[in-house]
């Protein structure tokens, strides 16, 4: 079943005309991909889901998965780059399919400790790579676009996200991903899986209201 991409409900920069930016986002968000997703949902839909992060996503994955993405990236209209983390996990650089290599920066893996994830907004102001998980990628990407223009609103959304995230278990997240990949209908969760539905609603609200920028 083909992935149907979500469409934003406002022009990409509509939320930016209200006031000048108050903050600067210097961090680069990098998505740690779930190896199991490509096996369950197929490479074309998998790459279409990656494309929701933008035309040039920063990814963290195995060499095998990188090769799979390379074979399907044109049909998904993405040109990803890949984070290569050093042995001690403190720094990383990006590499591209053409052999080019990007700058080396500090790296923080927000998928390893909840305490690190709670520092997300504070970490946005430092030039570094932030590794986030595939479940939260659209929520955190959207919050990062709100943050420069309205830090208080970003904090409000981030608090909602943390609360919802604390209430979901792995079964909820599996259902959540089935909705993202179009395998089940979102409203089917409303009466049966309230926690998964709440997480889904936050993603939908933020992604649809705050478009991402592909030219970062």
C-alpha positions as CSV (number, residue, x, y, z in Angstrom):
1,X,0.0,0.0,0.0
2,X,1.5,3.3,-1.1
3,X,2.4,5.9,1.5
4,X,0.1,9.0,1.4
5,X,2.1,11.9,2.6
6,X,0.6,14.4,5.0
7,X,0.1,17.8,3.5
8,X,0.6,21.1,5.5
9,X,-2.4,23.3,6.0
10,X,-0.5,26.6,5.7
11,X,2.2,28.1,3.5
12,X,5.7,26.8,4.6
13,X,6.7,30.1,6.2
14,X,3.3,31.3,7.4
15,X,4.2,31.0,11.1
16,X,7.3,33.1,10.6
17,X,5.8,36.4,9.6
18,X,4.4,37.3,13.0
19,X,7.7,38.5,14.6
20,X,11.4,38.3,14.1
21,X,13.2,35.1,15.4
22,X,14.1,35.2,19.1
23,X,16.4,32.2,19.0
24,X,18.7,30.5,16.5
25,X,18.7,26.8,15.9
26,X,22.2,25.6,15.3
27,X,21.8,21.9,16.0
28,X,21.2,19.4,13.1
29,X,18.6,16.7,13.7
30,X,19.5,13.2,12.6
31,X,17.0,10.4,12.6
32,X,18.1,6.9,13.9
33,X,16.2,4.6,11.6
34,X,14.5,1.4,12.7
35,X,15.9,-1.5,10.7
36,X,12.7,-3.5,11.1
37,X,10.5,-0.9,9.4
38,X,11.9,-1.4,5.9
39,X,11.3,-5.2,6.3
40,X,7.7,-4.7,7.5
41,X,6.6,-1.9,5.2
42,X,8.9,-2.2,2.2
43,X,11.6,0.1,0.9
44,X,9.4,2.4,-1.2
45,X,7.1,3.3,1.7
46,X,10.0,3.4,4.1
47,X,11.8,6.0,2.0
48,X,8.6,8.0,1.5
49,X,8.3,8.2,5.3
50,X,11.9,9.4,5.5
51,X,11.0,12.1,3.0
52,X,8.5,13.6,5.5
53,X,11.6,15.0,7.3
54,X,12.6,17.0,4.2
55,X,14.4,16.5,0.8
56,X,17.8,16.2,2.4
57,X,17.4,14.3,5.7
58,X,20.3,13.4,8.0
59,X,20.1,9.7,8.8
60,X,21.7,7.2,11.2
61,X,21.6,3.6,10.0
62,X,23.6,0.6,9.0
63,X,25.5,0.3,5.7
64,X,23.0,-2.3,4.6
65,X,20.1,0.0,5.1
66,X,22.0,2.9,3.5
67,X,22.3,0.8,0.4
68,X,18.6,0.1,0.4
69,X,17.8,3.8,0.7
70,X,20.2,4.6,-2.1
71,X,18.4,2.2,-4.4
72,X,15.0,3.9,-3.7
73,X,15.9,7.5,-2.9
74,X,15.1,8.9,-6.4
75,X,11.5,7.7,-6.4
76,X,11.1,9.3,-2.9
77,X,12.7,12.5,-4.1
78,X,15.3,12.6,-1.3
79,X,19.0,13.1,-1.2
80,X,20.0,11.9,2.3
81,X,23.3,12.1,4.1
82,X,24.5,9.7,6.8
83,X,25.9,10.4,10.2
84,X,29.1,8.5,11.0
85,X,29.7,8.5,14.8
86,X,33.3,8.1,16.1
87,X,34.3,5.2,18.4
88,X,33.7,7.0,21.7
89,X,30.4,8.5,20.6
90,X,31.4,12.1,21.3
91,X,31.8,13.4,17.7
92,X,30.4,12.6,14.3
93,X,30.6,13.7,10.6
94,X,28.2,13.2,7.7
95,X,29.0,11.4,4.5
96,X,27.2,11.5,1.1
97,X,26.5,9.0,-1.6
98,X,28.9,10.8,-3.9
99,X,31.8,10.2,-1.5
100,X,31.9,13.7,0.0
101,X,32.3,14.2,3.7
102,X,30.7,16.9,5.9
103,X,32.0,18.7,8.9
104,X,32.8,17.0,12.2
105,X,30.8,18.2,15.2
106,X,29.9,17.0,18.7
107,X,27.0,14.6,18.8
108,X,24.3,13.9,21.4
109,X,22.2,10.7,21.1
110,X,18.8,11.6,22.5
111,X,17.5,8.1,22.0
112,X,19.7,6.6,24.7
113,X,18.6,8.5,27.8
114,X,15.3,10.2,28.7
115,X,17.2,12.8,30.6
116,X,19.0,13.9,27.4
117,X,15.7,14.1,25.5
118,X,14.3,16.4,28.1
119,X,17.1,18.8,27.3
120,X,16.1,19.0,23.6
121,X,15.2,22.7,23.5
122,X,18.4,23.8,25.3
123,X,20.5,21.7,23.0
124,X,19.1,23.3,19.8
125,X,21.2,26.4,20.3
126,X,24.5,24.6,20.1
127,X,26.1,23.6,16.8
128,X,26.1,19.8,17.1
129,X,24.3,16.7,15.8
130,X,21.3,15.6,17.7
131,X,20.2,12.0,17.1
132,X,16.4,11.5,17.5
133,X,14.3,8.4,17.0
134,X,12.0,7.7,14.1
135,X,8.8,7.8,16.3
136,X,9.4,11.3,17.4
137,X,11.1,12.7,14.3
138,X,8.2,14.8,12.9
139,X,7.2,16.1,16.3
140,X,10.7,17.3,17.2
141,X,11.4,18.6,13.7
142,X,8.3,20.7,13.9
143,X,9.0,22.0,17.4
144,X,12.5,23.0,16.2
145,X,10.9,25.2,13.5
146,X,8.6,26.8,16.1
147,X,11.4,27.4,18.7
148,X,13.2,30.3,17.0
149,X,10.0,32.3,16.5
150,X,8.2,31.5,19.8
151,X,10.3,29.7,22.4
152,X,7.4,29.7,24.9
153,X,5.1,28.0,22.4
154,X,7.8,25.5,21.6
155,X,8.1,24.7,25.3
156,X,4.3,24.2,25.5
157,X,4.4,21.8,22.6
158,X,7.5,20.0,23.9
159,X,5.8,19.5,27.3
160,X,2.8,18.0,25.6
161,X,5.1,15.7,23.7
162,X,7.0,14.6,26.8
163,X,3.7,13.8,28.6
164,X,2.4,11.8,25.6
165,X,5.7,10.0,25.2
166,X,5.8,8.9,28.8
167,X,2.4,7.2,28.4
168,X,3.1,5.1,25.3
169,X,4.5,1.6,25.3
170,X,6.0,-0.3,22.5
171,X,2.7,-1.7,21.3
172,X,1.3,1.8,21.1
173,X,4.3,2.9,19.1
174,X,3.9,-0.1,16.7
175,X,0.3,1.0,16.1
176,X,1.4,4.6,15.7
177,X,3.8,3.5,12.9
178,X,1.2,1.5,11.2
179,X,-0.9,4.7,10.9
180,X,2.2,6.6,9.6
181,X,2.7,3.9,6.9
182,X,-1.0,3.9,6.0
183,X,-1.6,0.3,7.1
184,X,-4.4,1.3,9.5
185,X,-6.7,4.3,9.8
186,X,-5.9,6.8,12.4
187,X,-9.4,7.1,13.9
188,X,-9.4,3.3,14.5
189,X,-7.1,4.1,17.5
190,X,-9.3,6.7,19.1
191,X,-11.5,4.4,21.1
192,X,-9.2,1.5,21.6
193,X,-5.7,2.9,22.1
194,X,-5.9,6.3,23.7
195,X,-2.2,6.7,24.4
196,X,-1.2,5.9,20.8
197,X,-3.9,8.2,19.5
198,X,-2.8,11.1,21.7
199,X,0.8,10.7,20.4
200,X,-0.5,10.6,16.9
201,X,-2.6,13.7,17.4
202,X,0.4,15.7,18.6
203,X,2.4,14.6,15.5
204,X,-0.4,15.5,13.2
205,X,-1.1,18.9,14.8
206,X,2.5,20.0,14.7
207,X,3.5,18.5,11.4
208,X,0.4,19.9,9.6
209,X,0.6,23.4,11.2
210,X,4.4,23.9,11.0
211,X,5.9,22.9,7.7
212,X,9.6,21.9,7.6
213,X,12.2,23.7,5.6
214,X,14.1,21.7,3.0
215,X,16.9,24.1,2.5
216,X,18.5,24.0,5.9
